[in-house]
Amino acid sequence: MSVFELAGLRKLRRIGLTRLNNLTDEAIYALGDLHQTLERVHLSYCDRITLTAISYLLQKLQRLTHLSLTGVPAFLRPELQRFCRLPPAVRPVSTYVCLY
């Protein structure tokens, strides 16, 4: 229901819905139906969404420039891996910051 409410925000350009185990295809359809303004969508680790729902979203969102689907089981298929880019390299984290 929360995604349906967010879909009502007409000027929404970016949305991050990562790690939502209960996110369903119906929510994805609502985003596609109500949001032609979306440019960036993050759906990583939402394990219940399907290829059909994402295909629908891609057809509806003409302005989409970024779609994250890391860890979504439906997209861990070899034929789809050619569209993926490698994750960024992990940089070492400093334990302190020095300002001069």
C-alpha positions in Angstrom: 0.0 0.0 0.0 2.9 2.4 0.7 4.1 2.1 -2.9 0.6 2.9 -4.2 0.7 6.0 -2.0 4.1 7.0 -3.4 2.8 6.5 -6.9 0.5 9.4 -6.3 3.4 11.8 -6.1 3.2 13.2 -9.6 6.7 14.8 -9.8 8.6 11.9 -8.5 11.8 11.3 -10.5 13.7 8.8 -8.3 12.6 6.0 -6.1 14.5 3.5 -4.0 12.6 0.5 -2.9 15.5 -1.9 -2.0 15.1 -4.9 0.3 11.3 -4.8 0.4 10.5 -8.5 0.6 6.8 -7.9 0.3 7.0 -5.7 -2.8 4.8 -7.3 -5.5 4.3 -7.0 -9.2 1.1 -5.0 -8.5 3.2 -2.3 -7.0 5.5 -2.2 -10.0 2.5 -2.0 -12.3 1.2 1.0 -10.3 4.6 2.8 -10.7 4.5 2.2 -14.4 0.9 3.4 -14.7 1.2 6.5 -12.6 4.7 7.7 -13.1 6.0 8.6 -16.5 8.4 11.0 -14.8 10.5 8.4 -13.1 14.2 8.4 -14.2 15.9 6.2 -11.6 14.4 3.1 -9.9 16.2 1.0 -7.4 14.5 -2.4 -6.8 17.5 -4.4 -5.6 16.9 -7.4 -3.3 13.1 -7.3 -3.8 12.7 -11.1 -4.3 9.1 -11.3 -5.3 9.1 -9.1 -8.5 9.0 -10.9 -11.8 10.4 -10.3 -15.3 6.9 -9.6 -16.6 6.5 -6.7 -14.2 9.9 -5.2 -15.0 9.2 -5.5 -18.7 6.0 -3.6 -18.2 7.8 -0.9 -16.2 10.4 -0.5 -19.0 7.7 -0.1 -21.6 5.9 2.6 -19.6 8.8 4.7 -18.3 10.2 6.5 -21.4 12.5 8.7 -19.2 14.1 5.8 -17.3 17.9 6.0 -17.3 18.8 3.8 -14.4 17.3 0.6 -13.1 18.9 -1.4 -10.2 17.9 -5.1 -9.9 20.8 -6.5 -7.9 19.9 -9.7 -6.1 16.4 -10.1 -7.7 16.1 -13.9 -8.3 14.1 -13.4 -11.6 17.1 -11.5 -13.0 19.9 -14.0 -12.1 19.5 -15.7 -15.4 22.5 -16.1 -17.7 20.7 -14.6 -20.7 20.1 -11.4 -18.7 23.6 -11.1 -17.3 24.9 -9.5 -20.5 23.0 -6.4 -19.7 24.6 -6.0 -16.3 27.6 -4.0 -15.5 30.1 -4.9 -12.9 29.7 -3.4 -9.4 32.1 -0.6 -8.4 35.3 -1.6 -6.8 35.4 -1.6 -3.1 37.6 1.2 -1.7 39.3 1.0 1.6 37.6 3.0 4.3 39.7 5.5 6.2 39.4 5.4 10.0 39.9 9.1 10.3 39.6 12.3 8.2 42.2 15.0 8.3 41.2 18.5 7.4 43.8 21.1 6.8 
